[in-house]
Every structure is written in structure tokens, then in C-alpha cells.
Amino acid sequence: MTYHLLIKTADAEFRAWKMLSDERKKKISVHCEITRGRKKPNKDKSAPAEYNISKVLDRIKNEFKQSRECVVDLTREETLASTETEWLSQSNEGYRNWVSIVNELSRENDQIRPTILINPGPEDSFEEFRDSLFQQFDSFAKEYDLIAYRASVLHDGGFIDDLEILSDRINKYCADGNTFRLILDFEYIRPQTAELHASYAVNLVREARKVTPDIQIVSVGTSFPKNVTDIGGEENDEFSLEEVALHRALTRLQNTPIEYGDYGSINPIRNDVAPPVGVYLRARIDFPTENNTIVYHRVEPIVDPDSKKLLTSRSSMYKRAAKLLVADERFSLVSDCWGYGEIKHASESVPSGSSPSFWISVRMEIHICRRLDHIMGPASDLLS
């Protein structure tokens, strides 16, 4: 089984990926969502916003050459879209713009594989929709041994219809020795809802296999909340990885295997606009445990009540959080892991970073290492 990692191309995610060992990177199938990138600075506040999507594309070309494969996709979030991403998603001439950019990326990085886009124009007839979709599929089928299709389970109930339209092509593609990958994206999975998600998703899996029996199916999701205090305590707590429980339940209900994937323990709602760090913001360090949970410790700042100035440095607050975590009985060794080393280092010396973004990277890199160790370990590890 392969570990499938969905990345939305934020700086913290790229940092986490960069710090993984080469040995770990080559075991990961990356599903990389192209987003608009950071906003370009402009002194003219009245001018239309411009975004640095070229930087995102360059990083995809260069950063994921050591992955098992890098499947590129286009963001569906309006907050991460731009005129450039909208241009790439246009359906005219068989999604010509999207096919062109995927091929361009592939020329620079031979690990690149495509995702099929389905974004019919508002005036497209069914025949025009179908013909553009067929043309896109055929363009990719000639060039690549793997094609992916990503379905939002919660918001895209009609994806089975898309598979039926493409079924003859998909089945021939698979019969020729290629892989068609259906990614079931569950996005954010609330606490204790994994069994519920699995109970309705199992029928979708059966329907998909009925029309396209030889496809590969991957479940992807995350249970990391936007704010940990939405589901946990102010100072410390622990919560389960629902994405692991969901995969376990789906696998139990199927006669054929379902591959495992997740967001690298990142919340799916990404905000490119980094707010200023307020003086009352607590320092928090998260630790993915060996028992499919995440433990966190938060340290409250000391603030002068009159001047409202911070009396403790961010660095000292993160050091305290690291000390609390290392002393926690749930903290355990993660071999070949940069993030584990950063927590140990911070507990003993000056932390390497004192921003939330840095510690998101630490959490993500540890999470990836944990998932790889479970997947590559005994077969029972992933299902236990």
C-alpha cells in the first residue's frame, strides 16, 4: 500500500516536505493542488490583485522530483483561486490550457501525473461537455500511465455519472496496464464521525467499482480542526485521527482494498493572508503519537496589563511548550524524523522557530513519518 498525501501548496507544507528524508519522499504519492500563490505586493491599493502562481508551479517542478509520483490538481476553493486558475480550468478545446500546463510541468519533472478536470462552461450542451471531457482524457491517456479523478464526497454526489460517461475509456485504459485513481476526498472529518462517513461512502465505492471495476480508490481526509480549542482544552489535550478510523471502516466494509491518504494533518481550509500575531496568542506544539492521535500543549503569554506588551518572548514560550510535550508520557521516538528532533532541540535549547507556521511544518512532517511507518510496517498496523 502507498501513502497518498494531499498538499495545498502553502509555505508550511513545502517546508515540511523539504525536511523529509529522501528515503521517505520516494515512498509518497503526492496529490498537489495548484493554488493562486501569494499575493504580489502593489503600492496601488486600487489595482486588481495579482498572485504569484508561477512560484507555485516552479516549486512543483522542483520540489517533488523525489516523490513516488506527483499528481497535479487545481484548487476548487474560491479563496485560493485567481484569474490564472480559472483560465487553467476552462473546458474549451478539451481543457487545452490544463492539458498544456500539465505537460509543461511533466517536461521539467517526470514524476508529474494529471488529474481529470470537470468544469463545463455555463453554455455548454451535454454533447460539448462530453466531447471536451473525452478529448481531455484521450490527451492524458496518450502520455501518462496514471490519471486521477478527485471527488468531493460531501459536495459532488454526481461523480458516479462522470465515471459512467468515461467508463469505456477508463476500463480500456486500465486493461492496457495503466492506473486510474479515484480519490474520495472527505475534507474535514469531525470527531467521532468516521463510521458515519464510511456507512454512506461504502455505497459510492460499490457503485464506482460496478462501472469501473479495475480502478484504484483512495480515501483522503483530515480531522485536524481550524482551532484545536474547538474540540479540545485550552492548555493541552488529545484527539483521534478520524481519517485513519474512516479508512479502517471503509476497508472493513469492502472486499477489495482501499488506499489510505490524508492532508498531512493540516486543516483543509487554508488562509493565505497571515494575520499579525497578537500578544495574547498562545504558543502551541502538536505531536502525532504512535496511537493515531495528536497531543498538544499550549503556553499562555505573560502580558503587561497596562501597556499590553508581551513580557515573555515567543521563543521562551515555545521552549516551555516543548518541555511540557517531551515530559508527556505520550511523547515517543520517531526515527528518521526532522520534526521529532526539532521538539527535542526546543526543549533543551533555543527553538529553531517561533512562528505558528514553523510548528505547523513540524507537526506535518512528524505526521507523515508516522503514517509511513504504519503503512510500511506490519499489515495490522494501519488497521489497528
C-alpha positions in Angstrom: 0.0 0.0 0.0 1.1 3.5 -0.8 0.7 6.6 1.4 -1.2 9.4 -0.5 -0.5 12.9 0.7 -2.7 15.8 -0.4 -0.9 19.2 -0.4 -2.4 22.6 -1.0 1.0 24.3 -1.6 1.2 26.5 1.4 4.6 27.5 2.7 4.4 25.4 5.8 3.5 22.3 3.7 6.5 22.9 1.4 8.8 23.3 4.4 7.5 20.0 5.9 8.1 18.2 2.6 11.5 19.7 2.2 12.6 18.4 5.6 11.6 14.8 4.9 14.4 12.4 4.2 14.9 11.4 0.6 14.1 7.8 1.7 10.7 8.8 2.9 9.9 11.1 0.0 10.2 8.3 -2.6 7.5 6.3 -0.8 4.9 9.0 -1.0 2.4 9.7 -3.8 1.7 13.4 -3.6 -1.5 14.9 -4.8 -0.6 18.5 -5.3 -3.4 21.2 -5.6 -2.3 24.2 -7.6 -3.5 27.4 -5.9 -3.1 31.0 -6.8 0.0 31.5 -4.6 0.9 34.6 -2.5 -0.5 38.0 -3.4 2.1 40.1 -5.2 2.9 43.4 -3.4 1.4 46.5 -5.1 1.6 50.1 -3.8 -1.5 50.9 -5.8 -4.2 49.6 -3.4 -6.9 50.2 -6.0 -5.3 47.9 -8.6 -6.7 44.4 -9.1 -4.9 41.7 -7.0 -2.2 39.7 -8.7 -0.9 36.4 -7.4 2.4 34.6 -7.8 1.2 31.3 -9.3 4.4 31.0 -11.2 6.2 30.4 -7.9 3.8 27.6 -7.0 4.4 26.0 -10.4 8.2 26.3 -10.1 8.1 24.6 -6.7 6.0 21.8 -8.0 8.5 21.3 -10.8 11.5 21.2 -8.4 10.3 20.0 -5.0 8.5 16.8 -5.9 11.1 15.1 -8.2 11.9 12.6 -5.4 8.3 11.6 -4.8 6.8 8.3 -5.9 4.7 10.4 -8.2 3.2 13.9 -8.1 -0.4 14.1 -9.3 -1.3 17.7 -10.0 -4.8 19.1 -9.5 -6.4 22.5 -9.5 -7.9 24.2 -6.4 -11.7 24.1 -6.0 -11.6 26.7 -3.2 -12.7 30.2 -4.3 -10.5 31.8 -1.6 -7.4 30.2 -3.3 -8.5 30.8 -6.9 -7.4 33.6 -9.2 -7.8 34.6 -12.8 -4.9 32.2 -13.6 -6.5 29.2 -12.0 -9.9 30.0 -13.7 -8.1 30.2 -17.0 -6.5 26.8 -16.4 -9.9 25.2 -15.7 -11.6 26.4 -18.9 -13.2 23.5 -20.7 -12.8 24.7 -24.3 -10.9 22.6 -26.8 -10.6 19.6 -24.5 -9.4 21.6 -21.5 -6.5 22.8 -23.7 -5.0 25.1 -21.0 -5.0 22.5 -18.3 -3.5 19.8 -20.6 -0.8 22.2 -21.7 0.3 23.2 -18.2 0.4 19.6 -17.0 2.5 18.6 -20.0 4.8 21.6 -19.3 5.3 20.5 -15.7 5.9 17.0 -16.8 8.7 18.1 -19.1 10.5 19.5 -16.0 9.5 16.7 -13.6 8.9 13.3 -14.9 7.0 12.3 -11.7 4.1 14.5 -12.7 0.7 12.8 -13.4 -2.6 14.5 -14.3 -6.0 14.9 -12.6 -9.0 15.0 -14.9 -10.9 18.3 -14.5 -14.6 18.6 -14.9 -15.7 22.2 -15.3 -18.2 22.6 -18.1 -18.9 26.1 -19.4 -22.2 27.7 -18.4 -23.4 27.5 -22.1 -22.1 24.0 -22.9 -24.5 21.5 -24.2 -24.2 17.9 -22.9 -22.5 16.9 -26.2 -20.0 19.7 -25.8 -19.4 18.8 -22.2 -18.9 15.1 -23.1 -16.6 15.8 -26.1 -14.3 18.2 -24.1 -14.1 15.6 -21.4 -13.3 12.8 -23.8 -10.7 15.0 -25.5 -9.0 15.8 -22.2 -9.0 12.1 -21.2 -7.5 11.0 -24.5 -4.8 13.6 -24.4 -3.7 12.4 -21.0 -4.1 8.7 -21.8 -1.6 9.0 -24.6 1.1 10.5 -22.3 0.7 9.1 -18.8 0.4 5.8 -17.1 -1.7 7.2 -14.3 -4.7 9.5 -14.4 -6.5 10.7 -11.3 -10.1 11.9 -10.6 -10.8 13.7 -7.3 -14.4 13.7 -6.0 -15.6 15.7 -3.1 -17.7 13.2 -1.2 -19.8 15.8 0.6 -20.3 18.2 -2.3 -20.0 16.2 -5.5 -22.6 13.4 -5.4 -22.7 13.3 -9.2 -19.2 12.0 -9.7 -20.5 8.5 -10.4 -22.2 9.9 -13.5 -18.9 11.2 -14.7 -17.3 7.8 -14.2 -20.1 6.3 -16.2 -19.6 8.7 -19.1 -15.9 7.9 -19.1 -16.3 4.2 -18.2 -15.4 2.7 -21.7 -12.2 4.8 -21.8 -11.3 4.2 -18.2 -11.8 0.4 -18.5 -9.7 0.2 -21.6 -7.0 2.4 -20.0 -6.8 0.0 -17.1 -6.9 -3.1 -19.3 -3.8 -1.7 -21.1 -1.9 -1.8 -17.8 -2.4 1.8 -16.6 -3.9 3.1 -13.3 -7.0 5.2 -13.0 -7.2 6.6 -9.5 -10.4 7.7 -7.8 -9.7 10.0 -4.9 -12.6 10.2 -2.4 -12.0 13.5 -0.6 -13.8 13.7 2.7 -12.2 17.0 3.6 -12.7 17.8 7.3 -14.0 14.9 9.3 -15.5 15.9 12.6 -14.8 14.0 15.9 -16.4 10.5 16.1 -18.0 10.7 12.6 -15.7 8.2 10.8 -18.2 5.3 10.9 -21.0 7.6 9.7 -18.9 8.7 6.7 -17.9 5.1 5.9 -21.5 4.0 6.1 -22.7 6.2 3.2 -19.3 6.1 1.3 -19.4 2.3 1.0 -22.2 2.5 -1.4 -20.4 5.1 -3.5 -17.4 2.8 -3.7 -19.6 -0.1 -4.8 -21.2 2.0 -7.5 -17.8 3.2 -8.7 -16.5 -0.4 -8.9 -19.6 -1.5 -10.7 -18.9 0.8 -13.7 -15.1 0.9 -13.5 -14.1 -2.4 -11.7 -10.3 -2.1 -12.0 -9.7 1.4 -10.7 -7.7 2.3 -7.7 -9.7 4.0 -4.9 -8.1 6.2 -2.2 -9.8 7.8 0.8 -8.5 11.2 1.8 -9.4 13.5 4.7 -8.3 15.2 7.8 -9.6 15.7 11.3 -7.2 18.5 12.3 -9.5 21.4 13.3 -9.1 25.0 12.4 -8.7 25.8 16.1 -7.7 23.0 18.5 -9.9 24.5 21.2 -12.9 23.8 19.1 -12.6 20.2 20.1 -10.0 20.3 23.0 -8.8 22.0 26.1 -7.2 25.4 26.5 -3.8 24.1 27.8 -3.5 20.6 26.5 -5.5 17.7 25.1 -5.5 14.8 22.7 -7.8 13.9 19.8 -8.0 10.9 17.4 -7.2 10.9 13.7 -10.7 10.3 12.2 -9.2 9.9 8.7 -7.4 6.7 10.0 -10.6 5.4 11.6 -12.5 6.2 8.3 -10.1 4.2 6.2 -10.2 1.3 8.6 -14.0 1.3 8.5 -14.1 1.5 4.7 -11.6 -1.3 4.3 -13.6 -3.5 6.7 -16.7 -3.0 4.6 -15.0 -3.8 1.2 -13.9 -7.0 -0.4 -11.2 -5.1 -2.3 -8.6 -2.8 -0.8 -8.9 1.0 -0.4 -5.7 3.0 -0.3 -5.0 5.5 2.5 -4.4 9.2 2.1 -4.8 12.4 4.1 -3.9 16.1 4.2 -0.8 15.6 6.3 -2.8 16.6 9.4 -3.5 20.1 8.0 -6.9 21.6 8.2 -8.4 21.8 4.6 -9.4 25.5 4.9 -6.3 27.4 4.1 -5.8 31.1 4.6 -3.1 32.8 2.6 -3.5 36.0 4.5 -1.4 35.6 7.6 -2.8 37.8 10.4 -0.4 39.6 12.7 0.5 37.6 15.7 -1.4 39.1 18.7 0.2 39.4 22.1 -2.3 37.0 23.6 -1.6 34.2 21.1 -0.5 31.1 22.9 2.5 29.1 21.7 1.3 25.6 20.8 3.2 22.5 19.7 1.4 19.4 18.4 2.7 15.8 18.4 1.3 13.0 16.4 1.5 9.9 18.6 2.1 6.3 17.7 -1.5 5.5 18.6 -3.2 7.5 15.8 -3.8 10.6 17.9 -2.5 14.1 18.2 -1.4 15.6 21.6 -0.9 19.3 22.0 0.4 21.6 24.7 -0.2 25.4 24.7 1.6 28.1 26.7 -0.1 31.3 27.7 1.9 34.5 27.3 2.5 37.0 30.1 1.3 40.4 29.1 1.6 43.7 30.9 -2.0 44.6 31.8 -1.3 48.4 31.3 0.9 48.6 28.3 -0.4 45.4 26.7 3.1 44.5 25.8 4.4 40.9 25.7 6.7 40.2 28.7 7.7 36.7 27.6 9.5 36.1 24.3 7.8 33.8 21.7 10.9 31.7 21.7 10.7 31.0 25.5 7.0 30.2 25.2 7.7 27.6 22.5 10.6 26.2 24.6 8.2 25.8 27.5 5.6 24.0 25.3 8.3 21.7 24.0 9.4 20.8 27.6 5.8 20.0 28.5 5.5 17.8 25.4 8.7 15.9 26.0 7.7 15.2 29.6 4.3 13.9 28.4 4.2 10.1 28.6 2.6 10.0 25.1 5.8 11.6 23.6 7.8 8.8 21.9 10.7 8.4 19.4 10.1 8.9 15.7 13.1 7.7 13.8 14.4 9.5 10.7 12.2 12.5 11.5 13.2 16.2 11.5 10.1 17.3 13.4 10.8 15.0 16.4 14.4 16.4 16.5 13.1 20.0 16.5 10.8 19.3 19.5 13.7 17.7 21.4 16.0 20.6 20.5 13.5 23.2 21.5 13.1 21.6 24.9 16.8 21.8 25.6 17.9 24.9 23.7 16.7 27.9 21.7 13.9 26.7 19.4 14.6 26.9 15.7 11.4 28.7 15.0 9.0 30.9 17.0 6.1 31.2 14.5 2.9 29.1 14.1 3.9 28.3 10.5 7.2 26.7 11.6 5.4 24.5 14.1 2.8 23.5 11.6 5.6 22.2 9.5 7.0 20.3 12.5 3.6 18.7 13.1 3.1 17.8 9.4 6.5 16.2 9.0 6.0 14.1 12.1 2.5 13.1 10.9 3.9 12.0 7.5 6.6 9.9 9.2 4.1 8.3 11.5 1.8 7.4 8.6 4.6 6.0 6.5 5.8 3.9 9.5 2.3 2.5 10.0 1.7 1.8 6.3 5.2 0.3 5.7 5.0 -1.8 8.9 3.1 -5.0 9.6 -0.3 -5.2 7.8 -2.1 -4.9 11.1 -0.6 -1.5 12.0 -2.7 0.5 9.6 -5.9 -1.2 10.8 -5.2 -1.2 14.5 
